[in-house]
Amino acid sequence: MAIIQHTPKKNILRNSISDEKPVGLIFRIRFPKLLIILKLPFFIAGRIAFNRERTFSRFIIHIAITATALSVAVMILATALVNGFQKTVSQKVFGFWGHIHITRYQPYGGLVTEEVPFESSDSLINAIKAVPDIKSVDEYATRSAILKAKDEIEGVVFKGVGRNYHWLHLKPYLIAGHVIQFPDSGYSQQVILSAYLARELKVKINDPVIIFFVQKGDLTPQARKLTVAGIYKTSIEDYDKTFIIGDLDLLRRLSDWEPDDIGGYEVTVNNYKNMDSVSNTLYNRVLPQYLTSSTIHQIFPNIFDWLNLQNMNELIIIIIMAIVAIINMVTALLILILERTNMVGILKSLGMRNESLQKIFIYQAGYIVLTGLLIGNIIGLCLGWIQKATGLLKLNESIYYMPTVPIEFKWWQVAVIDVGTLIVCLLVLIIPSLIIRRISPVKAVQFR
């Protein structure tokens, strides 16, 4: 059972008159193996903060807590939203193209289509895989073509992949059918279309389509009949309106390539943040002079520039919300100090020092900030979880590359927001608390 002791009133008065010690009412709460000492500034701040009477200061405290909670919740949701956008779009780009492309060097050539073929070798693949942080290496090639189904025609880019292609990256975006099945000999007659092309061509799974490859210098295009094996959807317009996926051997045969010729290697790394360093390592130490490596950032800069702009939007939102929280706390503290001017004068007349008086209001502000942080975290995390679980808020896929608002929490960012808000608010609140030093005890006691 807790035992509460306090110093007698005589000691309090004696200490208040003395210049050597400030007023120091001390509550000693004894628990088994625990001693908690609550000093006077903290005690008074708690009495003011937890006062249940309907006073103006209580109303101001509730407003300050509400504003702080909303500011923190908005900051948490803003970071989660930007993280979700960047992760979702990046995964779609990486899933379709990997992280690094290795192709023959072309000074005036394109980065994606119509690669100049070169011979693939096991020794080169093994050398690439030996570089740290590389997860997989896949052979591929692309070629412009025309796709026809019934009376509909669409221009496409045929992406040919090998038998050992890692489909794991693309399977999350396969909404119907299955991946290409390769025969023991010859080439596969199956193809994967996007949902957009399937809708434009009015085809579905197992429907036939005809693909035409136009040879350079040859007016007669080469045609092959294929079957729709699967339908994918990334919601990235540049992909869905352009690319189909088929057998690399078909592209070799119709392009008169050698059996081991490819357009390039599609490299996937374990940590996408290291793709630039891995690409530089490949180019400087592994690849022969006729080959070059390019990161997906360099191939599709428009997409990643758009994603980087989201970081600026996130920073602007956080700064605005932080300013709102700081202004709100400063205003609330000034009102609390003015309302308690009479109390400040009495405590000063009893001998309490300015530092102790400042602590009363700093403690009270700390209570407001901590309560606001707790409520803000609950609101922000709950709203984010609801959106992540239900996809309640929808987006225009043609603009944002996804059907719903994505949410991705990073707990270290939530912690930084909480700690940063607490520290900044308390440091800024030291300035208005300095007003206490200019309050005269005589005038304050007369203040009503």
N, C-alpha and C positions, 0 to 999 in steps of 0.2 A: 504494500500500500504506500502511495506517495506521501511524503511528509513535506509540508511547505513551511518554510521559515522566512521571516523578513526582519530586517533591522528595526529597532524601536524608532518611534517618531523623534525622540530627542537626538538620536544620532543623525537622523536626516536633516534636522534643522541646523545642527552643529556643522555638518558637512556643507550645507548650503551657504553658510556664512563664511566658511573658511575659503581663503584664496588658493589653498594648496590642492584641494580636491573638488571635483564637480559633484553635483548631486548624483548619488549612485545607489538608488534603490535596487536591491539584488534579491531575486527569488531563487532559493535553492531547492530544487526538486530532487529528492533522493530516491533512486531506484536501485535494485540490486546491481552492483558493479557499474553504476552509471550516475554521473553528476552533471546536471544541465544548469547553466547559469544564464538567466535572462536579465539583461541590464535595462535600465529605465528607458532609453530611446526606443529599443525594440518593443518593450512592453507598451509604451504609449502609441507607437505606430500600429501595433496590433489592435489596441482598443479602438482606434479611429477607423481602421480598415474594416474591422468586424462589427462595427456599431450597427445594430439592427434598427435603430430609430430612423424615421423618415426625415433625414436631414438633406440639405443641399449638397453637402460633401459626399454623401452616399450616392446621390444621383450622379454627380460628376465622376465618381469612381466607376459606376456601372457603365457610363458612356465611354470612359477611357478603356476599360476592359473590353468592351464590345468593339471599339475601333481597332485596338491592338490585335484582337483575335481575328477580325476580318482581314487586316493587313497581312498577318502571318499566313492565314489560310490561302489568300491570293498568291503570295510568294511561293508557297509549297506547290500549289496547283500549276502555277506558271512554269516552274522548273520541271515538274512531272510531265506537263504537256509538251514542252520543248524536247525533253528526253524521249518521249514517245514518238514524236514526229521523226527525230533523227534516227532512232533505232529502227522504226518500221520501214522508212524509205531506204535507209542504208542496207538493211537485210534483203530488201527486194532487189536492189541493184547488185549486191554481192551474190545473192542466190542465183541470179540469171547470168552474171558474167564473171564471178570470182573476184579476186582482189587485184591481180596483176596479169597483164597480157604480155606474152613474149612472141614477137613477130619479126619478120625480115625487115630490115631498115629500109624505109622509103622516104626520101627527102620531101617529096610532094604528094605522097599518098595519103589515103584516109586512115583513120585509126581503127575503124571497125569493119568496114566492108572491103571486098575485093583485095584480100591479102595476096602477096606474092608467095607462092608455095616454096617450101624448103623440106628437105628430108629429115624425118624424125628418127632418132636413134635412142636405144636403151641407155647408152652411156651418158648421153646428155640429160635424159630424164633423171637418172640416178644422181648425176651431179647437181641438178636443180633441187631434188629432194633432200640432198645432204645439207643444204643451207638451213640453219636453225630457224624455227618457227614456221616452216612450210608444212602445210597439212596435206595437200593433194595437188597433183598435176594432171590435167586432162588435155587431150588433143582436140582441136576444133578447126573449122574453116567456115567462112561465110561467102555467100554468092547471091547476087541479085537474080530474081526470078519473077515469073508471072504465074499466079495460081488461079485456076478456073474450076468452077463447080456449077453445073447446069448452065444457066445463062448469065452468071455473075463472074466478074474478073477483078482481081486485086493484085497490085504490085507488092511484092514481099521481098524479104531477105531470108534466104535459106541458111540456117545455122546447122552445119553437119557436126555430129559428135561421134566418138568412137565407142567400141563395145564396152570398154571399161570406164565409161563416163560416170562420175559420181552424181547420181540423180537425187541424192539426199537434199541437196541445196534447192532443187527446183520443185520437189514433191509438195511442199507446203502450199504452192500456188496452183497445183493441179486440181481443178474443180470437177472434172469428169474424166472417165476412162482411165488409161494407164500409160506408163512410159513405153518407149519403143522396145519391141522384142526383136532381137537380132537372130537371124538364121545361122546355121552352121557354115553355110557357104553363100557367096553372092552378097547382095545388099538387102536391107530391110525396106519394104514397101510401105511402111507405116510413117505417119507424120503427126506432130503435135501442133495444133493451132491455138491461137488466143481466142477468148470468148468473143472479142470484137470481130475478128475475121470470120469466126464460125457464124456469127449473126449476119454479117454482111454477105457472106457466100451462101447463107441459108443451108448449112450442113450441120450434122450432128455426129455422134460417135458411130464408127463403122461405115460412114458414107464415103463414096469415092470422090477424089479430086484429081485434077490433072495439073502437073507443074511443067512449066516451059523455061528452059535455060537458053539464053541467047548467047551464042558463041561470037567472039570477036572476029570480024571479017567474014562471018557466015550469016547469010540472010535467012537461013532455015533454022528455026529454033529446035532444040532437042526436047522432046516431051516424054514424060513418064506418068503412069497412072499410080496414084498412091491412095492409101486408106487412112481416114482420120482415126488415130488410136487414142488421143487424149486432147483435152481442152484445158488451157491454163488461163489464169487471170492475175496480173500483178497490179492492175489499176494505174500503171505508169504508161501514159499514152504513147511515148516514144517506142516502147516495146510492143505493147498490145496491137498497135496498128501496123507493125512492120515485120516482126520476126516469127518464123515458124521453125520447128526443130525436127531434123531428120537424120538419116544415116550418113556419116562422113564418106563411106564407100560409094554411095550414090553420087555424091558431089565429085569424088575423084574420077569416077567412070565418065560422067558427062563433061568433065573439064579436061579430059585426057591427061590426068596427072599420073605419076608413078604410084605404085601401091603403098609406099611409105611417105608420100608427100602430105603435108598438112599446111593449114594457114597460120597456125600458131599454137601456143600452149596457154591454157587458162589455169592460173595458179591461185590456190586458196591458202591463206595463212591462218594461224590459230588466233592471233590477236590483230584485228584490222588496224589498230593504231600503229602497228609496226610495218605496215605495207610499204611506206616510203623508204625506210631503211633496208628492208628486204629487197626491194626493187633496185636500189643502188648497189647492194651487194651482188645481186645477180648480174647487173650490167658491167660492173667493174672487175669481177673476179671469176665468174662462171661462164658467161655466154661468149660464143665466138664473135668476131668483129662484124659479121654480116647480120647479127640479130640484135634487137633492142628490147628493152622492157619498159612498160608504161603502166602506171597505176590506174585504177578505175576512176580516181579523182581527175586525172589528166584526160581520160577518154570522155567522160561526161561531166565537164566542169560546171555546166549550167545547173545541174541537179544539186551538186554539193555546195555551190555558191549560194543557192537558195536556202539550203539547210543551215549554212553558216550565218545567214541573216537572222535566223531564229535566235541565235545566241545574243545578238544585239537587242532583239525584242525582249528577250528574257531579262537582260540586264536593265533595260529601261523600266520594265514593270517592277523589278525588285527595288530599284532606286526610288521610284515614285511611291511605292508602298512603304518603304522605310522612312521617307520624308513625312508621309502622312502620319505614321506611327509616332515619329519624334515630335512633330508639331502638336499632335494630340496630347502626348504625355507632358510636354512643356506647359501647354495651356492648362491641363488638369492640375499640374503641380502648383502653378501660380495661383489658381483659384483656391486650392486647398490651403496654401500659405496665407492668402489674404483672409480667408474665412477663419483661420486659426490664429490671427494676429493677437487677439486677446490672450490666448493660451501661451503664445510665444512670449508676450510681455511678462506674464506671471512667472513663467519658468525662468526667464532671465533675471527677474527680481529676486528669485530664490537662489540664484547663483549658478544656474546651468550655463555651460559654455556654448558658444556659437557652434562649435563642431558637433556637440551632442544634439543640439537643435536641428542642425542640418541632417544628421543621421536619422532623426525621426521621419522626415519627409522623404529621404532617400530610401529608407526601409519601406515606407508606404508605397512609393513608386515601384520599388522592386516587387512588392506583392501584386500590384496592378499588372506589371509586365509579365510576371510568372504565370498569373492566372490567365492573362490574355494568350500567352504562348500555349498553355495547356489546352484551352478551348480552341484556339486556332489550329493546333495540330489535329485535334479530334475532328474538327469540321473539314479541314483540307484532306486528311487521309481517308475519312469516310466517303466524301464526295468523289475522290479519286478512285477508291475501290469500287464504288457503285458504278461509275462510268466504265471502268476496266472490266467489270463482271457482266454488265448489261449492254454496253454500247448505246446508251440512251441518246447521246448527242451525235447527230449525223453530220457528214461532210459531203461536199461535192467531189466525187472521185476524180473527175476530169481535171480538177484544179489541185487537189491536195494529195492525190495518189492513194487514198484510202477511204473506206466508206464511213468510218466512225472516228471520233476524237480519240487518239491513242494516249495512254497514260503509262508512264514508266517511272517508278519511284527509285531514287538512289538515296539510301539512308544517310550517307555522309553529307549529302547536300541538305537534307532536312535538319541534321545536327548543326551544320554551319549556319543555316538561317536562324535557328533558335538561339544559339550561342551569340552570333553576331548581333541579333536584335537586342538581346539582353544587355550585352556590353555597351553597344552604341547608345542605347536609351539611357542607361545609368550614367554613362560619362557625360552625355549632353545635359542630363538633369542636375548635374552639379552646378551649372551656371545659374538657373533660376533659384536654387536653394541658397545662393550667396546673398539674396535679398534679405535673408534673416539677419545678417550682420548689420544691416542698416536700420533695423527696427529698434526704436527707443523704448525701453521698458515703461517709462512714464506715459508716453503717448499711446503705447499699445494697450495698456490697462484701461485707458479712457476710450479706446476704439470700440465702436459698436457696429 
